[in-house]
Amino acid sequence: MATQTAPSHLSTDGGTDPGASMAAANVGSVRPRWRSRVAVTLLSAVAVIWLLPVVYLVSVSLRPPENAFDSSILSTHVTFDNFLVVFKDNPIPRYLLNSVLVSAVSTAIVAAAGAFFAYGTTVLKLRYSQAMYAAILITLMVPLGALVVPLGALLQMFGGINNYWGLIGPYAALGIPFAVVVLVGFMHSLPKEVFEAAVIDGVSARKLLTQVVLPMLRPSMIFVAVWQFITSWNEFFLALTVMTKDTMKTLPLIPQQYSGVYVGNPGALFAILVLVAAPLVLLYLIVQRWFVAGLIEGSVKG
């Protein structure tokens, strides 16, 4: 009569072989480790590819004119003359102040208006708020390029040309719909019991907004504020139409004077592009933690 042998991973008394269990556990732990390494490798490769144009931008800005079009990504010929030329030809501090003022004020208006609208729509449930929300959604379908000409005509009628409010107003009006969509979507995901408990405790509408709603909205508001600041900072076509005086120009308008059919200075062009991008990089480094937190919360909860 044949004798049946127990499987290798089982002990003779019917239990599990400890050695086989440990081997299976090791195999199970190795798989996530390899997946993590593969993911990090792929993301690192993508990051390097994405950063190549940025590295080339900085490299060309530091090259002398005779080496501007070298095919190498990095150059051993380094000079700061291009930046000196840009500062000599233009009042860069004035342009920087104009850009900061326009972007910061429009960002503050967008963040405040978006928070108030989200609060009135989701918590207070004001009359006609849903109809207004639907109308705001429709405005997201209109591109800025289609509005430059009519906006320019309206601003000329109302004295908005060469005026800070000629850019702040349109930037805020165009940014509020995006802020409303993000903040309303986030507000809908918040627990309603918190607001109901505050109302039962006798908290006024103003304190409910400032002490309960705004602290909960902080990550999403930071995300909206950073997005609006970057959008306002980089906008070109409307600023080109509205700001015609040299002292009122914003920083993104300056690169055009170093590129053209008959005039070209690639070193100075790339130098001013570095100056345009540097404040945005610095801003992102400062608020990176809150920006990513708001982006993640908005994508998961919204």
Beta strands, then each sheet from edge to edge (+ up, - down):
end
